[in-house]
Every structure is written in structure tokens, then in C-alpha cells.
Amino acid sequence: MSISSKELLYKKADDYWSHIPATLDGVLGGFGFISGIDIEGSKKFLKSIFCFENPPSPDVALDCGAGIGRVSKYLLMPIFGKVDLVEQDKKFLKSVKEFVGSDNENKLGSLYNVGLQQFTPDKKYDVIWNQWVLGHLDDEDLISYLGRCRQ
Ligand SMILES: C[S@@+](CC[C@H](N)C(=O)[O-])C[C@H]1O[C@@H](n2cnc3c(N)ncnc32)[C@H](O)[C@@H]1O
């Protein structure tokens, strides 16, 4: 049975990430040393959102394409009361609890092991965060995913 180009796109990404170690350097493709400055930039952007006239509540966030939980640990958990994570790679998701640490145990919410192209949020989030992942979706799936998030 032949595989469609769309299925091939996701299979290739799946295969690639399945060979990458569950480390900070791994999820940043060997650029682990930029994590600090990357998070600083994200903090500035997130802070600017809290300056809106109608800012989101700092209650529940969703970290999409979360890897081992780097963005959850350093950006979202210090601000939000609860953070759920979506990640297609089982091994990364398994390492999240240990990576975010016991200090963040009470902030860790649901972990969803699914690709964003198939994911539909089943609750309302104050912020849905996508960092270093949307390039993995094709245009059609990206538009449809963003539409499901907005709903
Ligand atoms: C460059 S890493 C970034 C991880 C994390 N966002 C961070 O900044 O540390 C990309 C992540 O996206 C995940 N990913 C790739 N394709 C995905 C898809 N279709 N749906 C959900 N996650 C995906 C990979 O498994 C990997 O964990």
C-alpha cells in the first residue's frame, strides 16, 4: 500500500525525533546553548501579551510540541498555575516529569501523546504556546490546527 506525501512528512519527522535523545541539546538540534536567550525572548513576548487591554488569565496554558518540557519549565510554569503538554514522541513525554522537577509537580497537568495535526484541545486554555514546532505541519494542517485552537 502506498503512503501519501502528507503521511510521509509526519513519518519522517516521527523517525527523526525518535532517534534524538531526551535532552535539552537534543530537542534544540544541538543548539542547547541558545536555550537561555531563546527563553528570554519568549518571556518578553509573553509579558507583552499580559499588557493587552484584555490579557489572558495566568491559569492554564498548553505547551505544544513540548519535547521534554523545556518551555513549560522555564517559561510557562513560572507564570501559569497549570500547564498541559502535547508531544508526538513518547520518549520525550516520558521524560517531562523528571525534567520539570519536583518543584513543578503541582503545575504539571495532562500530557497528550499525539501529533498537532490530529490534536483538538478538549478544554479552554488561557494561552496555547507553540515554540519550535509549527514548521512540522503542512500548510493545510497548520491552518486547520490553528482553527481548532481558536475554537
Ligand atoms: C525543536 S523541538 C522543540 C521542543 C520544544 N518546543 C522546545 O522548544 O524545547 C520540536 C518538537 O516538536 C515535536 N514535533 C514534531 N512534529 C510534531 C507534530 N506533528 N506534532 C507535535 N509535536 C511534534 C518533536 O517531537 C519535538 O519534540
The ligand as an SDF file (V2000), in Angstrom:
LIG
                    3D

 27 29  0  0  0  0  0  0  0  0999 V2000
   12.7710   21.6060   18.0120 C   0  0  0  0  0  0  0  0  0  0  0  0
   11.8650   20.5690   19.1510 S   0  0  0  0  0  0  0  0  0  0  0  0
   11.2050   21.8370   20.2290 C   0  0  0  0  0  0  0  0  0  0  0  0
   10.6810   21.2950   21.5430 C   0  0  0  0  0  0  0  0  0  0  0  0
   10.1520   22.3590   22.4770 C   0  0  0  0  0  0  0  0  0  0  0  0
    9.0710   23.1190   21.8810 N   0  0  0  0  0  0  0  0  0  0  0  0
   11.2680   23.2940   22.8750 C   0  0  0  0  0  0  0  0  0  0  0  0
   11.2670   24.4410   22.3900 O   0  0  0  0  0  0  0  0  0  0  0  0
   12.1020   22.8710   23.6620 O   0  0  0  0  0  0  0  0  0  0  0  0
   10.4420   20.1110   18.1600 C   0  0  0  0  0  0  0  0  0  0  0  0
    9.4820   19.2090   18.9060 C   0  0  0  0  0  0  0  0  0  0  0  0
    8.2970   19.0910   18.1460 O   0  0  0  0  0  0  0  0  0  0  0  0
    7.8840   17.7450   18.1820 C   0  0  0  0  0  0  0  0  0  0  0  0
    7.0610   17.5100   16.9860 N   0  0  0  0  0  0  0  0  0  0  0  0
    7.4730   17.3030   15.7170 C   0  0  0  0  0  0  0  0  0  0  0  0
    6.4300   17.1540   14.9040 N   0  0  0  0  0  0  0  0  0  0  0  0
    5.3170   17.2630   15.6740 C   0  0  0  0  0  0  0  0  0  0  0  0
    3.9240   17.1710   15.4090 C   0  0  0  0  0  0  0  0  0  0  0  0
    3.4530   16.9530   14.1950 N   0  0  0  0  0  0  0  0  0  0  0  0
    3.0700   17.3260   16.4430 N   0  0  0  0  0  0  0  0  0  0  0  0
    3.5310   17.5340   17.7020 C   0  0  0  0  0  0  0  0  0  0  0  0
    4.8400   17.6210   18.0250 N   0  0  0  0  0  0  0  0  0  0  0  0
    5.7210   17.4930   17.0140 C   0  0  0  0  0  0  0  0  0  0  0  0
    9.1650   16.9510   18.2090 C   0  0  0  0  0  0  0  0  0  0  0  0
    8.9490   15.6220   18.6550 O   0  0  0  0  0  0  0  0  0  0  0  0
    9.9980   17.8080   19.1420 C   0  0  0  0  0  0  0  0  0  0  0  0
    9.7750   17.4740   20.4740 O   0  0  0  0  0  0  0  0  0  0  0  0
  1  2  1  0
  2  3  1  0
  2 10  1  0
  3  4  1  0
  4  5  1  0
  5  6  1  0
  5  7  1  0
  7  8  2  0
  7  9  1  0
 10 11  1  0
 11 12  1  0
 11 26  1  0
 12 13  1  0
 13 14  1  0
 13 24  1  0
 14 15  1  0
 14 23  1  0
 15 16  2  0
 16 17  1  0
 17 18  1  0
 17 23  2  0
 18 19  1  0
 18 20  2  0
 20 21  1  0
 21 22  2  0
 22 23  1  0
 24 25  1  0
 24 26  1  0
 26 27  1  0
M  CHG  2   2   1   9  -1
M  END
$$$$
